[in-house]
Amino acid sequence: MDQAKLLLPHLIVMAHAYANARKLRTHLTGVLNHGRQPKSYFDLFQYPHDANLTRNILLFELQSMGKDLPDTLCLQMDNCWRENKNQFVLNFLAVLVMLDIFVKVN
């Protein structure tokens, strides 16, 4: 999705006076947790958009599950090496296994 569509305020009819006004940048990340309702996480660029954002969203989602965590974490992410498949995210997943939160991560 084009993130420029999330600039606030989003006006259908743009008055000429507001055409050059600065807009608040927002970012949307969607999460599909199978067996649960889809969620969306908005951020106002308070985290760098790299592995930090990925790990924070994963932590928020695991926290929302509470004690209903399965033994195996099946994770499917976008194929972006900068944000999702890098050494920091993979090390974070290894720590989740090391702390016996999950037995296995797929």
URMOMO-V897586 format. One record per residue. RES is the residue in one small letter. PHI is phi as a letter, one per 30 degrees, with the letter a starting at -180 (999 if undefined). BURIAL is + if it has 24 or more other C-alpha atoms within 12 Angstrom, else -. Layout:
# URMOMO-V897586
<<RES | PHI | BURIAL> <RES | PHI | BURIAL>>
This chain:
# URMOMO-V897586
<<m | 999 | -> <d | d | -> <q | d | -> <a | d | -> <k | d | -> <l | c | -> <l | d | -> <l | c | -> <p | d | -> <h | c | -> <l | c | -> <i | d | -> <v | c | -> <m | c | -> <a | d | -> <h | e | -> <a | d | -> <y | c | -> <a | d | -> <n | c | -> <a | d | -> <r | d | -> <k | c | -> <l | d | -> <r | d | -> <t | b | -> <h | b | +> <l | c | +> <t | b | +> <g | c | -> <v | b | +> <l | c | -> <n | c | -> <h | e | -> <g | j | -> <r | b | -> <q | d | -> <p | d | -> <k | b | -> <s | b | -> <y | c | -> <f | c | -> <d | b | -> <l | c | -> <f | i | -> <q | d | -> <y | c | -> <p | d | -> <h | d | -> <d | b | -> <a | d | +> <n | d | -> <l | d | +> <t | d | +> <r | d | +> <n | d | +> <i | d | +> <l | d | +> <l | d | -> <f | e | -> <e | d | +> <l | d | -> <q | d | -> <s | d | -> <m | d | -> <g | i | -> <k | c | -> <d | d | -> <l | d | -> <p | d | -> <d | d | -> <t | c | -> <l | c | -> <c | c | -> <l | c | -> <q | b | -> <m | b | +> <d | e | -> <n | d | -> <c | c | -> <w | d | -> <r | d | -> <e | c | -> <n | c | +> <k | c | -> <n | b | -> <q | d | -> <f | d | -> <v | d | +> <l | d | -> <n | d | -> <f | d | +> <l | d | +> <a | d | -> <v | d | -> <l | d | +> <v | d | -> <m | d | -> <l | d | -> <d | h | -> <i | d | -> <f | b | -> <v | d | -> <k | b | -> <v | b | -> <n | c | ->>
